[in-house]
Structure formats: structure tokens, C-alpha cells
Amino acid sequence: MARRVRVSLLTALLVVVGSVMSVGSASAVIGGAKSTYGPWAVRMLVDGKPACTGTAVTRQWIISASHCFFEQGQAVADKRISFRVGDLDMRKGATVRPVPGKRAGSARADMMLIKVAPMKKIRTARLGTGRVRPGTAVRQYGWGATCAGDENSCQSPVLKQSDLRVVRPDDPRCEGFTVPGGSDFCMEKVSGIPAGGDSGGPVMSVGPRGAETLVGVFDGSDREKIAEAGEVSRQLSWIRSVIRR
């Protein structure tokens, strides 16, 4: 049975900035590839240290994984959080910060919406409106670990990607990742597997640049063959209600 491994904020918080900046940009994800596109992807930092990944869904709202905003069961204060936006290299992006008190977590999925100061000249992601079907090719993006084992030592300073394929929720390999009637979908590795630091990152449909849609919010993997994401279409009403505030 595959053991579910949540890509935790705790792992990411132990990463020191110096070690992240020294990582080479050639490798990406675990066996994945360096991204050449991803204008809606944002890097989350806590106390200035790389933590998770997110997606700009409007010029003032970012979606990520809820578990990225908790440390030892306590909410991470807004003043400790920042985001790097606008560049595939997190060292070159602009910094934006949360609007105090303006975050909302889903009651049915590992998703968090965070309002930030206006992000200038950033392309926002289109939200998927249809269900994700088994057999669908998807692509996950993030700045997380590029190695197995000590993930703190190999966080990527550049955006990277993995190609995955959606599988049936009742596939035996998905045990512990999806449950009947749940809001997550299960994916198998095609090329690369997301890991620590990729939590909250976009899972996009595969298509021409500018035509992709955000179909999932990545929230866990076994670091080998299977990953999971919260399905955006199932949370669409909640997302739209929050970003209208």
C-alpha cells in the first residue's frame, strides 16, 4: 500500500536561504524538467525562507495549500509571510505581502486563498470549470525539492515542472491519497514527481502557452510514483465567492 506523504510546510521551513540559493538550476522536481513558462506561479516564503508554491488567480488573490499556513498546529502570522512573483527565478521576482486578515481556507479541500497587495504585470491563471478525468495529462509546477532524502538541501531557485497523468480514484495505488466522494484527484508519474516545497503549486492542463487552466492545487506525493491535488472545479463556487470580497 502506498503510504501518503503530505508535502509539509515543516520541511520547507527548515530550508535556509543560503542553501536554496546555492542549488544549481539544471535539475528540477525529482526527475522532472526546468520550466520555461509559468507566469502565474508564485513562491511562498516564511520568515524570508522558501516554503511552498502558489498560483495567482487574480491580481490580488493567490491560491495555495492550507497546510502551508500552519506550523506545529498553529497558524503562521501574516507578517511572517511573503511571496515572490513575476519571474521563473525566485531570486529575481518582486515581493508582495498578504493583506492582514484576508485569507480563507476551504472546509472541503487542502486549499487556502490569500489576498495580497496588487501584483503588477503578472499573468493570472484561468480556473478549470470541468471535472478532471482519468487519463488526462496534467503538468505540476513548483520550486520544491529536486532530490529525495534531504529535501532541505536541494530546493530549486528556478521554477520546475513534472508531467503526470490522472488515474482513477479507486486505483489501488491511490489508497491513502483519495477517498470516495473526496475533493482530491490522484496522479501517476510520467516524468518527474513533485516533493517538499511544491505544496500548493499549480496543476495545469497541458496546452499551448496561455491556454492552460488551473485544474488542481498540489498537496502531497509519495516521492516516487503517485501524487495528489485538490480539484479546482469542485471548489469553484468557494473560490469565486472569496475573490469577490
Buried (B, 14 or more C-beta within 10 A) or exposed (E): EBEBBBBBBEBBBBBBBEBBEEBEBEBBBBBBBBBEBBBBBBBBBBEEBBBBBBBBBBBBBBBBBBBBBBBEEEEBEBEBBBBBBBBBBBEEBEBBBBBEEBBBBBEEBBBBBBBBEEBEEBBBBBBBEEEBEEEBEBBBBBBBBBBBEEBBBBBBBBBBBBBBBBBBBEBEBBBBBBEEEBBBBBBBBBEBBBBBBBBBBBBBBEEEEEEBBBBBBBBBBBBBEBBBBBBBBBBBEBBEEBBEE
